[in-house]
Structure formats: C-alpha cells, structure tokens
Amino acid sequence: MPTYKDKKNGTWYVVCQYTDYKGVSKQKCKRGFGTRREAIQWETDFSLQQDASLDMKMSDFIGIYLTAIKPRIKQSSYEIKRQVIDAHILPAFGNKAVNAITSRDVLLWQNQLITYRDERGKGYSKSYLKTLHNQLSCIFNYAVNNYDLRSNPARKAGNMGSDDEVKIDFWTKEEYEKFSYQAMDDLLSYYAFEVLYWTGIREGELLALTPSDFNFDNETLSITKTYHRIHGEDVITKPKTKKSVRTVSLPSFLVEEIKEYISLQYHIAPDDRLFPVSKDYLLLKMKKYSKLAGVKTIRIHDLRHSHISLLINMGFTPLAIAERVGHEAIEITYRYSHLFPSVQKEMVNKLQEQKGAV
C-alpha cells in the first residue's frame, strides 16, 4: 500500500494514482492520518469512488451523487437535500455499502421515522415522511441508472407518508385592513405587507424586489428573482418555476404607496433590495400586529392565499388568477376549489331553460 509516515510530525499520508473522467492519469496525496490503518482505509475508499464500485460506503456514494446534481438544481433546493441527507439518511445508511442495503433495511428505517415522537409527543408530518423517502429513493435511482445497481431497495420497500391535506388559511379584506392599520407606523413592514396582500407575490419574491423592478408609468411589477437566506448569507436566485417569471399589474394606490416608500429611502440604488430584512423579521412583525388588531394569526404565505381568495370573490377565473400569481390554472382550481362559489344551481337553471326551449 502506498502509505508513508511523515517524519516531521509522526502522521501518515497516502500517495496514489488514479485516472480522472477525461482519462488523464493523476496523482493524489492525502496527509494527516493518525494511524497507518486510517490512511489505508482512506486509500481504499478513494479507489472505490474512482472505480464507481458500489462496494463503497453510502456516505461516499452520496458525495458523488451530490456533486453530480448540484449544477442541475437551484442552490436552495440543493441545501434542502443536504439537510435531509445529513439529518436522516447518513446516520442510518452512511456506513453501509451501497449494494448491501436491502429493502428490509429501508423498512426498518421507515418504521423508526414513522414512530418517532419528540418530547411533546409530536411526530413527523406525512408530507415530510414522503420527502425523506423520496430523497432516499432518488439516491438509489441514481445508482441504478448510472452505476448499474441491480434494483432500488427504497422502491421495493414501498412509500411512506403522503401529501398533507391542502390547508388554506387567509384573511378577509376586512381582517387585513384591521391588521394594516396597526402596522402603519412601521413603514418597512407596512409597505411590505401592502405589496404582499395586494399583489399575491411570494415572500421570497418580495424580499428580492428592487426599485428597478417597478415600472411606474405602466403601473407594473416584474418578478424575475427570489430571495433565500443560506448559511447566513443573502442569496438571490431565479424564481421558483418558469411560470413564476411574470409581470404583475398594480392598482394605482399601490403604485403611489411604493413611490412614497422609495422616496423615503436615502441613497437607495436601482438594484438595492427594497426590503432588506429576513423572513423571520416579517413573521415577528406579522404576529405582533395581528395580536394588536385582534385578528387570527396566519402565516406570511397565507397573505398570498388571501389575495387569491379576494380575486375569487371578485369573480375572476382560475386562468386569470394563475397568470397573476405564477401558478398553473389547474393548481388554482385544485387548491382553491372550495373557495369558488358553487355553480350547480346555475347549471340546473340553464339546463331547465334548455328543456323549455325544445
């Protein structure tokens, strides 16, 4: 084995040859091992990775998987995957060889997650359980499709969890007006909530807004980006979906409000964030002014639901609403069907008229 002892500090190091993905022969040196055994184990694991052998540890294979998918997905999606993997998949399967993990291992893992309860007796939601299973299955699918793993043990074990029932909570216009009245002296919060309620844009879209996104002559707002907080840093990325990139028409009163808000910002540049705060900041403000207004507490995202319910109440179609908020029309119909007024009686009356016209 190509392992050596460093005479200066007594640690061990490895020097090995490998061929990269372009077929070029290269040399790899890794230092700082406390024992020769640790150095040999690292060299063995490294060789398995280069050979793409599924005898390698799941932890090593996950490193290959994450490297492969990182350029293909949004940074925020990548971070969510990492969190799920680090919290639930590596502790259970990290030290096992990829090709040694069986459907029975997956079932035992699923049962542990399904029966888990925290100190308050609360378990994981059905949707979160489904997310965990889907992520494990994605890793095995990658091994099946790219490294000839015989089968996906997560698929054999079957799904766990499910999509949670769609819960739509919202404020009526009257409730929102009570809330906004309490927030009027807090300029940043007031104008932020005004934009959220009267446009229906997402919270991340709001926090990415800059003065240059507004066209005051046309009374429109361009949604081309979204905000995330990742590892303590502000990150601006493309919106959630292609449908999310859109132009939103603004009511004249909101145009005047945004003009006023921008005029109050000293030395703000066209590409500076209009609302340079975090999602947690807005949530705290929302709870504060909800309590003062005596209205029920809802989530920030529920202001989007509130806008959509207002448009439904005004008689707009799912297609028109979907174009405004960056959804598919079928999603509006599915998620908000209970808010649309029933047309069954109207249908019956029309059918009766047709019968009478014969």
BELDAWO-V670841 format. One record per backbone hydrogen bond with DSSP energy under -0.5 kcal/mol. NH is the residue of the N-H (numbers start at 0). CO is the residue of the C=O. Records with the same first field share a line. If there is no record, write none. Layout:
# BELDAWO-V670841
NH->CO / CO
This chain:
# BELDAWO-V670841
2->0
3->12
5->3 / 10
6->4
9->5
11->32
12->3
13->29
14->1
15->27
17->25
19->17 / 23
22->19
25->17
27->15
29->13
32->11
38->34
39->35
40->36
41->37
42->38
43->39
44->40
45->41
46->42
47->43
48->44
49->45
50->46
51->47 / 48
52->47
55->52
57->92 / 95
58->93
60->56
61->57
62->58
63->59
64->60
65->61
66->62
67->63
68->64
69->65
70->66
71->68
72->68 / 69
77->73
78->74
79->75
80->76
81->77
82->78
83->79
84->80
85->81
86->82
87->83
88->83 / 84
89->84
92->88
93->89
95->92
97->55
98->53
99->96
100->96 / 97
105->101
106->102
107->103
108->104
109->105
110->106
111->107
112->108
113->109
114->110
115->111
117->121
120->117
123->112
128->124
129->125
130->126
131->127
132->128
133->129
134->130
135->131
136->132
137->133
138->134
139->135
140->136
141->137
142->138
143->139
144->140
145->141
146->142
147->143
148->142
152->150
155->151
156->152
157->153
161->125
167->165
168->166
175->171
176->172
177->173
178->174
179->175
180->176
181->177 / 178
182->178
183->179 / 180
185->182
186->184
189->185
190->186
191->187
192->188
193->189
194->190
195->191
196->192
197->193
198->194
199->195
205->201
206->202
207->203 / 204
208->205
210->271
211->269
212->209
213->210
214->219
215->213
218->214
219->214
220->247
221->212
222->220 / 245
223->221
225->236
226->203
227->234
229->227 / 232
232->229
234->227
236->225 / 234
243->240
244->240 / 241
245->222 / 243
247->220
248->246
249->218
253->250
254->250
255->251
256->252
257->253
258->254
259->255
260->256
261->257
262->258
263->259 / 260
264->261
265->263
267->264
271->268
273->208
276->274
281->277
282->278
283->279
284->280
285->281
286->282
287->283
288->284
289->285
290->286
291->287
292->288
293->289
294->289
301->298
302->299
303->300
304->300
305->301
306->302
307->303
308->304
309->305
310->306
311->307
312->308
313->309
314->311
315->310
320->316
321->317
322->318
323->319
324->320
325->321
326->321
330->327
331->327
332->328
333->329
334->330
335->331
336->333
338->335
339->335 / 336
346->342
347->343
348->344
349->345
350->346
351->347
352->348
353->349
354->350
355->351
356->352
357->353 / 354
